Structures are given as C-alpha cells and as structure tokens.
Amino acid sequence: MKPEQFKESVLPLRGRLLSYATRLLEDSADAEDVVQDVYFKLWHMRTELDGYRSIAALSVEMTKNLCLNKLKERQRGYEGLEGLAEESRVASPDVLLEEKDSVAHVMRFIDCLPELQQKVLRMKHVDGFEIEEIASITGSAPEAVRVNLSRARKKIRELFFNMERR
C-alpha cells in the first residue's frame, strides 16, 4: 500500500478508533496513546494491508487488543518498566534506589543482546505487542519470535543473577 492510499484508507478511521478506545479505557489520554500505537503498527504493516478484506476491522481489532493490554497493566498496578518506580513511591528511599538501579541494569542488559532479541523483547514487554504482531512486523514466524523472546529472557535472567551474586 502506498502512503497516499494509507492516508485515504487508514487516517479517516481515527475518530472511530479514538471513540472506541475511550469507551473501553475511560481515559482519553490512554485512548489517544492506543490509537497512536495502532497507527504505528498499521504503518509498519502497510505493505501487507492490501491482503486484508477490511482495514477498518483490523484497526478496531488492534485497538481492542491494545486496550485490553492497557487494562491488564492497570490491574497489575504498573505500566511498562516505568511502573516499577511508581510502585516504589510508598517504599523507603533505599528500596526505591535499589529498584531504579535494578531497572537500569536490566535496560543495559537488553542493550547487550543481539539486535533481533532486543527488538522482540522491547516490542513484547515495553510496547505490549502480541507474538503474532511482532512476527508480522519483524517478518519472522511466530515460533521464531517465541524462541528469541525465550533466549533474551534467559540471557537477561542469567546476567541479572550473576550481577546479584557479586
């Protein structure tokens, strides 16, 4: 799909998607973030969009899934890695410093991973993409995404626990 076609077929869906996301999330700022994420994903999938019968249906489905992910994050009491610091505000300063330090170490460990593992891990745990969406964006099979996620998590776990033992 060419950029002009994308503008004509996808951009007009914004109001509908925003309304739907706002109804689900009951928060206009979060709804706006979700719609932006949907547009980002659709833009990266633009070469494959001609294969879908209804881009509107795909967009609504993506919006629903991202909203559900956002609601799950709220239930768990955090939003991505930044939530660790927010949860710690009630903790003592030394605990807060320790948690921030741990997050910083994990982020450095992620930077040491092979590029594909970094990308897959961030898309899954920071951006909230589903396995199938990651596979579509990276051009990999879902099984390959799962393997890369598993290897990345294992390597970070090893590095983190080795650091803790020192």
ZAMAR-708751 format. One record per residue: residue in one letter; x, y, z of N, C-alpha, C in turn. Coordinates in steps of 0.02 Angstrom, whole numbers, padded with zeros to 5 digits, always signed. Example, Ala and Ser with C-alpha at 12.3 -4.5 7.8 and 13.67 -1.06 7.14 Angstrom:
// residues 2
a+00660-00284+00390+00615-00225+00390+00660-00165+00390;s+00642-00112+00354+00684-00053+00357+00645+00002+00394;
END
This chain:
// residues 166
m+00043-00058+00000+00000+00000+00000+00045+00062+00000;k+00030+00107-00043+00068+00169-00049+00047+00218+00005;p+00091+00265+00023+00074+00313+00075+00009+00352+00062;e-00005+00368-00001-00066+00404-00017-00127+00361-00002;q-00123+00297-00020-00178+00251-00006-00187+00242+00069;f-00132+00240+00105-00134+00234+00178-00172+00293+00207;k-00154+00353+00184-00188+00414+00209-00262+00411+00195;e-00281+00388+00136-00352+00386+00117-00392+00333+00154;s-00361+00275+00167-00399+00220+00196-00392+00213+00272;v-00336+00234+00300-00324+00223+00371-00337+00285+00413;l-00311+00342+00392-00318+00403+00432-00390+00422+00448;p-00438+00412+00403-00508+00430+00420-00538+00387+00477;l-00505+00333+00496-00531+00290+00549-00517+00317+00619;r-00478+00370+00623-00455+00395+00687-00511+00409+00737;g-00562+00445+00715-00618+00462+00760-00652+00400+00788;r-00664+00353+00744-00697+00290+00765-00654+00252+00815;l-00590+00246+00801-00544+00210+00845-00537+00246+00912;l-00532+00312+00910-00524+00350+00971-00586+00344+01015;s-00644+00347+00984-00707+00339+01021-00710+00270+01054;y-00693+00219+01016-00695+00150+01041-00646+00141+01099;a-00585+00166+01090-00534+00160+01142-00553+00198+01205;t-00583+00257+01196-00604+00297+01254-00659+00261+01293;r-00705+00230+01256-00758+00191+01290-00730+00134+01330;l-00681+00100+01302-00652+00042+01337-00608+00063+01396;l-00569+00115+01387-00520+00133+01438-00545+00185+01488;e-00596+00223+01468-00622+00277+01510-00568+00328+01528;d-00522+00338+01482-00468+00386+01493-00445+00410+01424;s-00456+00474+01410-00442+00499+01343-00367+00499+01326;a-00324+00510+01376-00252+00509+01363-00228+00439+01343;d-00250+00389+01381-00232+00320+01364-00261+00300+01297;a-00322+00322+01283-00354+00307+01219-00314+00336+01161;e-00291+00397+01170-00250+00430+01119-00186+00391+01107;d-00154+00368+01161-00093+00328+01155-00107+00263+01117;v-00162+00231+01132-00179+00168+01098-00189+00180+01023;v-00225+00232+01006-00238+00246+00935-00172+00261+00899;q-00127+00298+00932-00061+00311+00903-00023+00246+00892;d-00027+00200+00940+00006+00135+00932-00023+00096+00874;v-00089+00099+00866-00122+00064+00811-00097+00093+00744;y-00094+00159+00739-00069+00189+00678+00004+00170+00664;f+00043+00168+00717+00113+00148+00710+00118+00077+00683;k+00079+00032+00711+00080-00038+00688+00055-00044+00617;l+00001-00008+00602-00026-00011+00534+00024+00017+00483;w+00059+00069+00502+00108+00098+00456+00163+00047+00441;h+00185+00012+00492+00237-00039+00481+00211-00099+00442;m+00146-00109+00444+00115-00165+00407+00088-00143+00339;r+00100-00082+00319+00066-00053+00260+00075-00094+00197;t+00131-00129+00190+00142-00169+00130+00098-00231+00129;e+00074-00251+00188+00032-00310+00194-00043-00294+00198;l-00061-00231+00204-00130-00212+00216-00176-00230+00157;d-00149-00232+00097-00191-00250+00040-00217-00321+00045;g-00186-00363+00085-00207-00432+00094-00266-00440+00141;y-00286-00387+00175-00342-00390+00222-00406-00368+00187;r-00461-00402+00204-00526-00383+00174-00549-00316+00200;s-00538-00303+00264-00562-00241+00294-00509-00212+00341;i-00480-00158+00319-00431-00124+00361-00465-00095+00423;a-00527-00073+00415-00564-00046+00473-00572-00100+00527;a-00591-00160+00506-00600-00215+00554-00533-00232+00588;l-00480-00234+00549-00414-00247+00577-00395-00193+00628;s-00408-00131+00611-00392-00074+00655-00431-00078+00720;v-00494-00094+00715-00536-00100+00775-00511-00158+00819;e-00494-00213+00788-00469-00271+00825-00402-00254+00860;m-00359-00220+00825-00295-00199+00855-00307-00151+00913;t-00354-00105+00904-00371-00058+00957-00397-00095+01018;k-00442-00143+01006-00470-00181+01062-00415-00218+01099;n-00370-00251+01063-00317-00289+01095-00270-00244+01135;l-00252-00187+01107-00209-00141+01144-00243-00113+01205;c-00308-00099+01200-00346-00075+01258-00348-00129+01313;l-00359-00191+01293-00361-00245+01342-00293-00252+01376;n-00239-00245+01337-00172-00247+01366-00163-00190+01416;k-00186-00131+01398-00180-00073+01443-00219-00085+01507;l-00279-00114+01502-00320-00128+01561-00286-00181+01605;k-00254-00230+01574-00218-00281+01613-00160-00248+01651;e-00125-00202+01618-00070-00167+01650-00095-00128+01710;r-00151-00096+01702-00180-00058+01759-00196-00105+01817;q-00224-00163+01801-00241-00211+01853-00179-00234+01891;r-00125-00243+01855-00063-00264+01888-00031-00207+01926;g-00054-00147+01913-00029-00090+01950+00033-00057+01922;y+00049-00070+01859+00105-00035+01829+00094-00030+01754;e+00131+00014+01723+00129+00022+01651+00200+00018+01626;g+00218-00040+01601+00285-00050+01575+00337-00047+01630;l+00398-00034+01612+00453-00033+01660+00450+00028+01705;e+00419+00084+01682+00416+00143+01723+00374+00131+01785;g+00329+00083+01783+00285+00068+01839+00324+00046+01901;l+00383+00019+01892+00422-00003+01950+00436+00056+01996;a+00454+00112+01967+00469+00171+02008+00405+00198+02040;e+00349+00197+02003+00286+00222+02031+00264+00180+02090;e+00270+00114+02086+00250+00070+02141+00294+00083+02202;s+00355+00104+02190+00403+00111+02244+00395+00176+02283;r+00353+00220+02261+00347+00285+02294+00327+00278+02367;v+00292+00224+02384+00274+00213+02453+00330+00179+02492;a+00379+00155+02457+00435+00119+02489+00486+00169+02516;s+00531+00144+02554+00584+00186+02582+00631+00207+02526;p+00668+00261+02536+00714+00285+02484+00766+00234+02463;d+00791+00194+02510+00841+00144+02491+00812+00090+02446;v+00750+00070+02458+00717+00020+02415+00704+00050+02346;l+00684+00113+02345+00671+00147+02282+00735+00151+02241;l+00790+00169+02272+00854+00173+02237+00876+00105+02211;e+00865+00054+02251+00884-00013+02230+00843-00036+02170;e+00779-00022+02170+00736-00041+02113+00754-00003+02050;k+00767+00062+02056+00787+00101+01998+00853+00074+01970;d+00899+00056+02015+00962+00028+01994+00952-00038+01957;s+00907-00080+01983+00893-00144+01951+00864-00134+01881;v+00818-00087+01874+00789-00073+01809+00843-00048+01761;a+00887-00005+01785+00941+00020+01743+00987-00037+01720;h+01001-00084+01765+01042-00142+01747+01007-00183+01693;v+00943-00196+01703+00906-00236+01654+00906-00201+01586;m+00898-00136+01585+00898-00100+01521+00967-00105+01488;r+01021-00102+01527+01088-00110+01499+01097-00182+01473;f+01070-00230+01508+01075-00300+01485+01038-00308+01419;i+00981-00276+01413+00943-00280+01350+00986-00252+01293;d+01021-00197+01306+01064-00167+01254+01121-00213+01233;c+01138-00263+01273+01192-00309+01257+01168-00369+01215;l+01103-00377+01209+01075-00433+01171+01084-00422+01096;p+01081-00477+01057+01080-00468+00984+01020-00424+00964;e+01027-00390+00909+00978-00340+00888+00907-00367+00884;l+00898-00425+00854+00830-00453+00847+00800-00469+00916;q+00840-00496+00961+00815-00511+01028+00796-00447+01065;q+00836-00394+01057+00820-00330+01087+00752-00305+01062;k+00745-00306+00996+00685-00280+00965+00623-00319+00988;v+00628-00385+00986+00572-00429+01005+00554-00419+01079;l+00604-00416+01121+00591-00407+01193+00558-00340+01207;r+00582-00288+01177+00552-00221+01187+00481-00219+01160;m+00471-00248+01101+00403-00247+01072+00354-00284+01116;k+00375-00339+01146+00331-00379+01187+00319-00347+01255;h+00372-00328+01290+00366-00308+01360+00361-00233+01371;v+00384-00193+01325+00379-00121+01333+00321-00094+01293;d+00316-00115+01229+00264-00089+01186+00199-00128+01191;g+00201-00190+01217+00140-00229+01227+00114-00264+01165;f+00156-00274+01115+00134-00310+01055+00123-00384+01070;e+00078-00414+01034+00067-00486+01038+00118-00521+00993;i+00127-00586+01004+00176-00626+00966+00163-00620+00891;e+00100-00627+00872+00084-00626+00800+00099-00558+00770;e+00087-00504+00808+00102-00437+00783+00177-00428+00776;i+00215-00453+00823+00288-00448+00820+00313-00486+00759;a+00286-00545+00749+00306-00586+00692+00292-00549+00627;s+00234-00518+00623+00216-00480+00563+00263-00422+00551;i+00279-00385+00603+00321-00326+00597+00393-00345+00580;t+00419-00398+00612+00489-00417+00601+00497-00463+00541;g+00442-00488+00514+00447-00534+00458+00470-00604+00478;s+00460-00621+00541+00479-00686+00567+00418-00729+00578;a+00429-00793+00589+00375-00838+00607+00360-00829+00682;p+00298-00839+00704+00283-00833+00775+00327-00878+00819;e+00344-00937+00794+00387-00982+00833+00456-00951+00843;a+00482-00919+00791+00547-00886+00795+00545-00829+00846;v+00489-00793+00847+00481-00738+00896+00483-00767+00967;r+00446-00823+00977+00445-00854+01043+00515-00877+01064;v+00551-00906+01018+00619-00930+01033+00664-00871+01051;n+00660-00817+01011+00701-00758+01026+00683-00727+01093;l+00618-00725+01109+00597-00699+01174+00625-00742+01230;s+00619-00806+01222+00643-00852+01273+00718-00844+01284;r+00756-00841+01231+00828-00834+01236+00847-00767+01268;a+00811-00715+01248+00825-00648+01276+00811-00647+01351;r+00754-00674+01371+00736-00676+01442+00787-00716+01482;k+00807-00774+01454+00855-00817+01488+00921-00781+01497;k+00945-00748+01446+01009-00712+01450+01006-00656+01501;i+00951-00618+01501+00944-00563+01550+00941-00591+01620;r+00904-00645+01629+00900-00677+01695+00969-00698+01719;e+01007-00730+01674+01075-00752+01692+01119-00692+01711;l+01118-00640+01670+01159-00581+01684+01139-00548+01749;f+01074-00544+01761+01049-00511+01821+01069-00550+01884;f+01059-00616+01883+01076-00656+01942+01151-00660+01953;n+01190-00660+01899+01263-00658+01906+01284-00592+01938;m+01251-00538+01920+01266-00473+01949+01248-00472+02023;e+01192-00503+02041+01169-00504+02110+01216-00543+02155;r+01249-00595+02128+01294-00637+02167+01358-00601+02185;r+01376-00552+02146+01440-00516+02157+01439-00474+02218;
END
